[in-house]
């Protein structure tokens, strides 16, 4: 058994955080947050991707939304 670092970031928290960041008008920060999500399987959730795409599209960052 190897030691694993516990992650304080949960997929549900990201689904809530992305719209909050969008409402604050920080679309560039939203993209940075999305790119730095852990690569684990549980973060490949439709809710996480949907909230990121919706937040980016609402900030009129259509190219970044398409990348997601």
C-alpha positions as CSV (number, residue, x, y, z in Angstrom):
1,X,0.0,0.0,0.0
2,X,1.3,3.4,-1.0
3,X,0.5,6.7,0.7
4,X,-1.8,9.0,-1.3
5,X,-2.2,12.7,-0.7
6,X,-5.8,13.5,0.2
7,X,-7.5,15.9,-2.2
8,X,-9.5,18.7,-0.6
9,X,-11.2,19.3,-3.9
10,X,-14.4,17.4,-4.6
11,X,-16.3,17.2,-7.9
12,X,-19.4,18.6,-6.3
13,X,-17.4,21.6,-5.0
14,X,-16.2,22.3,-8.5
15,X,-19.8,22.2,-9.9
16,X,-20.7,24.9,-7.3
17,X,-17.5,26.9,-7.6
18,X,-17.5,27.4,-11.4
19,X,-20.8,29.3,-11.5
20,X,-19.6,31.5,-8.6
21,X,-16.4,32.3,-10.4
22,X,-18.4,33.2,-13.5
23,X,-20.7,35.5,-11.6
24,X,-17.7,37.3,-10.3
25,X,-16.6,37.9,-13.9
26,X,-13.4,35.9,-13.7
27,X,-13.6,33.7,-16.8
28,X,-9.8,33.5,-17.0
29,X,-9.6,32.2,-13.5
30,X,-12.3,29.6,-14.2
31,X,-10.2,28.2,-17.1
32,X,-7.2,28.0,-14.8
33,X,-9.2,26.2,-12.2
34,X,-10.5,23.7,-14.7
35,X,-7.1,23.0,-16.2
36,X,-5.7,22.3,-12.7
37,X,-8.4,19.8,-11.6
38,X,-7.0,16.4,-10.5
39,X,-6.8,13.9,-13.4
40,X,-8.8,11.3,-11.4
41,X,-11.7,9.4,-12.8
42,X,-14.2,11.0,-10.4
43,X,-13.5,14.4,-11.9
44,X,-14.6,13.2,-15.4
45,X,-18.2,14.0,-14.4
46,X,-20.8,15.6,-16.6
47,X,-21.8,18.1,-13.9
48,X,-18.2,19.4,-13.6
49,X,-17.8,19.8,-17.4
50,X,-21.3,21.3,-17.8
51,X,-20.7,23.9,-15.1
52,X,-17.3,24.8,-16.6
53,X,-18.8,25.2,-20.1
54,X,-21.8,27.2,-18.9
55,X,-19.6,29.5,-16.9
56,X,-17.2,30.1,-19.8
57,X,-20.0,30.6,-22.3
58,X,-21.7,33.1,-19.9
59,X,-18.4,35.1,-19.7
60,X,-18.4,35.1,-23.6
61,X,-15.2,33.0,-23.7
62,X,-16.6,30.7,-26.4
63,X,-13.2,29.4,-27.6
64,X,-12.3,28.3,-24.1
65,X,-15.7,26.7,-23.7
66,X,-15.2,24.8,-26.9
67,X,-11.8,23.5,-25.6
68,X,-13.4,22.1,-22.5
